[in-house]
Amino acid sequence: PWKDREQCFPRPFRRVLWELTERLRPFQVGQVACCRDRPSGSNVAIVRTGQGDHFAGLQTCGSVWACPVCAAKIRSVRADEVSELVAAHGQDMALMLTLTVRHGVGDDLKKVRAGVSDAWRLFQGGRVWRRMQKAHGVVGTVRALEVTHGENGWHPHLHAILFLERVLSDDELLQLRTE
């Protein structure tokens, strides 16, 4: 259920994902190691479309964390779902937050990632969150954990969308920034 394949994944981008997948294959195990490398049934076919040719009938792993090709497709579908949710609720009644923590080159990814997730869970279970919900009319949230890598090492962070019951005034938005 995705948009125009070429728009989401231009040919050069797809080529990079495929090359990365092939380079990672010797280090992967289980379904990820077999992704797009084995038949899923008795028929494998080459499908010709106006956007190029591709194989059909190959096994996929569906791993958003370990497979570059599957991750890109899953992220695209999820982004579409969130866009539809924001549009249905009303873009002017949705706020996006990006929440991050300090990190350094030597930090253990597993620990920092767990810390970010735990902080969000504890925040949503606390008094400050309940007060924010009541004061600003927060009726729901959607969050995504993203992990990037750069000069300072691994960088796990959260993107969250707050769905509000009403449009906030400029003063309320400023107050929200300082809470």
Disulfide bonds with the S-S distance in Angstrom:
none
